[in-house]
Amino acid sequence: DTHSAERRAALEAAGAEVCAVGDTRDWHAVCAALHARGVSRLMIEGGAGIIDSALTRHAAAPLIDVCIVTEAPATVGAGYGYSVSFADARLGTAARVRVGADTVSVLH
């Protein structure tokens, strides 16, 4: 809800449905708004900050069914780690695979 009206109009003109929810890291609000629109599955694409906020929310109250995280050996930007470990978020590792230099973990 903090983005410009022009940006919203451009997204809608391209076929997107824009759903303003305020704080995009308030996963309860995001999921409630999407659920009200009939969305029952969501893929979150983000960097460490977004992943961290979703894991933190999940640790407090379950939110995630399956989490697939790709970790690269390179740091982008100022660098950022997770404040909540996968174990603390109560997500067990189902699989961990090396793909080139990256590690892909499937958790549930």
C-alpha positions as CSV (number, residue, x, y, z in Angstrom):
1,D,0.0,0.0,0.0
2,T,3.0,2.3,-0.1
3,H,3.8,1.9,-3.8
4,S,2.8,4.5,-6.3
5,A,-0.6,4.6,-8.1
6,E,1.3,4.6,-11.4
7,R,3.1,1.4,-10.5
8,R,-0.1,-0.3,-9.4
9,A,-1.9,0.8,-12.6
10,A,1.0,-0.6,-14.7
11,L,0.9,-4.0,-12.8
12,E,-2.9,-4.2,-13.2
13,A,-2.6,-3.3,-16.9
14,A,-0.2,-6.2,-17.3
15,G,-2.8,-8.5,-15.8
16,A,-1.7,-8.6,-12.1
17,E,-4.2,-8.4,-9.3
18,V,-2.7,-6.0,-6.7
19,C,-3.5,-6.7,-3.1
20,A,-2.4,-4.1,-0.6
21,V,-1.7,-5.5,2.8
22,G,0.5,-3.0,4.5
23,D,3.6,-4.6,6.0
24,T,4.6,-7.3,3.5
25,R,6.5,-9.2,6.3
26,D,3.3,-9.6,8.3
27,W,2.7,-13.1,7.0
28,H,-0.6,-13.5,8.9
29,A,-2.0,-10.4,7.1
30,V,-0.5,-11.5,3.7
31,C,-1.9,-15.0,4.0
32,A,-5.3,-13.8,5.2
33,A,-5.6,-11.3,2.3
34,L,-4.6,-14.0,-0.2
35,H,-6.9,-16.6,1.3
36,A,-9.8,-14.1,1.1
37,R,-9.1,-14.0,-2.7
38,G,-9.1,-17.8,-3.0
39,V,-5.4,-18.4,-2.9
40,S,-4.5,-21.6,-0.9
41,R,-0.9,-22.1,-2.1
42,L,1.8,-19.6,-2.2
43,M,5.4,-19.6,-3.4
44,I,7.5,-17.0,-1.7
45,E,10.5,-15.8,-3.7
46,G,12.8,-13.7,-1.8
47,G,16.2,-13.2,-0.3
48,A,17.4,-14.0,3.2
49,G,15.3,-11.2,4.8
50,I,12.1,-12.5,3.3
51,I,13.0,-16.1,4.1
52,D,14.0,-15.1,7.7
53,S,10.7,-13.3,8.3
54,A,8.7,-16.3,7.0
55,L,10.7,-18.7,9.2
56,T,10.3,-16.4,12.2
57,R,6.5,-16.4,11.7
58,H,6.5,-20.1,11.2
59,A,8.4,-20.7,14.4
60,A,5.8,-18.7,16.3
61,A,2.8,-20.3,14.6
62,P,2.9,-22.9,11.8
63,L,2.6,-21.4,8.3
64,I,4.8,-23.4,6.0
65,D,4.1,-26.9,4.6
66,V,7.2,-27.2,2.4
67,C,10.2,-24.8,2.3
68,I,12.7,-25.1,-0.5
69,V,15.8,-22.9,0.1
70,T,18.6,-22.4,-2.3
71,E,21.8,-21.2,-0.6
72,A,24.6,-19.8,-2.7
73,P,28.2,-19.5,-1.5
74,A,28.2,-15.8,-2.6
75,T,26.8,-12.9,-0.6
76,V,24.7,-10.3,-2.4
77,G,24.5,-6.8,-1.0
78,A,25.5,-6.3,2.6
79,G,24.9,-9.9,3.5
80,Y,22.3,-11.3,5.7
81,G,21.8,-14.4,7.8
82,Y,18.8,-16.1,9.2
83,S,17.8,-15.2,12.8
84,V,15.9,-18.4,13.1
85,S,17.4,-21.8,12.2
86,F,15.5,-24.4,10.3
87,A,15.4,-26.5,13.5
88,D,14.1,-23.6,15.6
89,A,11.4,-23.1,13.0
90,R,10.5,-26.7,13.5
91,L,11.3,-27.6,9.9
92,G,13.0,-30.9,9.3
93,T,15.3,-31.5,6.3
94,A,13.8,-33.9,3.9
95,A,16.6,-33.6,1.3
96,R,19.7,-31.5,0.7
97,V,21.3,-31.5,-2.7
98,R,24.3,-29.8,-4.2
99,V,23.5,-28.1,-7.5
100,G,26.8,-26.7,-8.8
101,A,28.1,-24.4,-6.0
102,D,24.7,-24.0,-4.5
103,T,22.9,-26.1,-1.9
104,V,19.2,-26.7,-2.2
105,S,17.4,-27.8,0.9
106,V,13.9,-29.2,1.1
107,L,12.3,-28.8,4.5
108,H,8.9,-29.6,5.9
